[in-house]
Amino acid sequence: MVNEYSTEIWPLAVYFGMVILLVVTMLLMSWLLGQRRREAATNDPFESGIVPVGNSQVRISVEFYLVAIFFVIFDLETVFIFAWAIAFFELGWQGYFSMLVFIAILALALIYEWRSGALEWGNKTRVGLKAALESQKLESQKLESQKNPAAQSAKENL
């Protein structure tokens, strides 16, 4: 008596057997044809036998991580936009306006990142609101004095 599942599972069993045979063959061939000699740096735990130069504890700037995170965020959004483009005609106007809102939110996020200085490279200092207002006030006074030097000299004489 032949079970109905045995007739459906035999292609999977053949596939599994072929995969095992392929893996064993590849391992055997690499063992037979592989390189037998060892270089002095082959057993060093660094990049496949390349002799290490310098210290491995290199400090990487945080901007590289920020760019990577921004890339992941905005790259993920392109997946949603691509899926929307594929189903454009089925979604109709409601899908179109939904995507406009979605892209507007993305644009606002990008503007926020740009205005907050997240996209700038170099040393960053975090300034509180009070210090920011004081520096802004000083800058505006400086600009006024540059525009009107006569008033500035009058203030200095008092």
C-alpha positions in Angstrom: 0.0 0.0 0.0 1.5 3.3 -1.1 0.9 6.3 1.1 -0.2 9.4 -0.7 2.4 11.5 1.2 5.3 9.2 0.0 4.6 10.1 -3.6 4.6 13.8 -2.8 7.8 13.9 -0.7 10.2 12.0 -2.9 11.3 15.1 -4.9 12.2 16.8 -1.6 14.2 13.8 -0.5 16.0 13.7 -3.8 16.8 17.4 -3.6 18.0 17.0 0.0 20.3 14.1 -1.1 21.7 16.1 -4.0 22.5 19.0 -1.7 24.3 16.8 0.8 26.2 15.1 -2.1 27.2 18.6 -3.5 28.5 19.8 -0.1 30.5 16.6 0.5 31.9 16.8 -3.0 33.0 20.4 -2.6 34.6 19.6 0.8 36.5 16.6 -0.7 37.6 18.5 -3.7 39.0 21.4 -1.7 40.8 19.0 0.6 42.3 17.1 -2.4 43.2 20.1 -4.5 43.8 22.7 -1.8 47.1 24.4 -0.9 49.3 22.4 1.4 52.0 24.9 2.4 51.6 27.5 5.1 52.9 31.0 5.1 54.2 32.6 8.3 51.2 34.9 8.5 48.6 32.3 7.5 47.6 31.5 11.1 47.4 35.2 12.2 43.8 36.0 13.1 43.5 38.9 10.7 42.2 39.1 7.1 43.2 35.7 5.7 46.9 35.9 6.2 47.6 39.5 5.5 50.1 40.8 8.0 48.4 43.4 10.3 49.7 46.9 10.2 48.9 49.3 13.1 46.4 49.0 15.8 43.1 47.3 15.3 41.4 49.7 17.8 40.8 52.5 15.4 38.4 55.2 16.5 35.8 55.8 13.9 33.8 59.0 13.8 30.2 58.9 14.8 29.2 60.5 11.5 29.9 57.2 9.7 27.3 55.5 11.9 24.8 58.4 11.4 25.2 58.2 7.7 24.7 54.4 7.8 21.5 54.8 10.0 20.1 57.5 7.7 20.8 55.3 4.7 19.0 52.3 6.3 16.0 54.5 7.2 15.7 56.2 3.8 16.5 53.0 1.9 13.7 51.2 3.7 11.4 54.0 2.6 12.3 53.4 -1.0 11.0 49.8 -0.6 7.6 51.2 0.4 7.6 53.6 -2.5 8.6 50.9 -4.9 5.8 48.6 -3.7 3.4 51.6 -4.1 4.6 52.1 -7.7 4.0 48.5 -8.5 0.4 48.7 -7.3 -0.2 52.3 -8.5 -3.3 51.6 -10.7 -4.9 49.3 -8.1 -4.6 51.9 -5.3 -6.1 54.8 -7.2 -6.2 58.3 -5.9 -6.4 57.3 -2.2 -3.1 55.5 -2.6 -1.6 58.5 -4.5 -2.5 60.9 -1.7 -1.3 58.5 1.0 2.0 58.3 -0.7 2.2 62.1 -1.0 1.7 62.3 2.8 4.3 59.6 3.3 6.8 61.5 1.1 6.0 64.8 2.9 6.8 63.1 6.3 10.1 61.8 4.8 10.9 65.3 3.6 10.1 66.8 7.0 12.4 64.2 8.6 15.2 65.1 6.2 14.7 68.8 6.9 14.8 68.1 10.6 18.0 66.2 10.4 19.5 68.9 8.2 18.5 71.7 10.6 19.5 69.9 13.7 23.0 69.5 12.3 23.0 65.7 12.1 24.3 65.8 8.5 27.2 68.0 9.3 30.7 66.6 9.8 33.2 67.7 12.5 33.1 68.4 16.2 29.6 69.0 17.5 28.7 70.8 20.7 25.3 70.5 22.2 24.0 73.9 23.3 21.1 74.4 25.6 18.2 76.8 24.8 19.4 79.6 27.1 22.9 79.5 25.7 21.6 79.4 22.1 19.4 82.4 22.7 22.2 84.4 24.2 24.6 83.6 21.3 21.8 84.5 18.9 21.3 87.8 20.7 25.1 88.6 20.6 25.2 87.8 16.9 22.3 90.1 16.2 24.0 92.9 18.2 27.2 92.3 16.3 25.4 92.6 13.0 23.7 95.8 14.1 27.0 97.3 15.0 28.4 96.4 11.7 25.5 98.0 9.9 25.6 101.3 11.9 29.1 102.2 12.9 28.2 105.8 13.9 25.7 104.5 16.6 28.4 102.1 17.8 30.9 104.9 18.3 28.3 107.0 20.1 27.7 104.2 22.5 31.4 103.8 23.1 31.7 107.5 23.9 29.1 107.3 26.6 
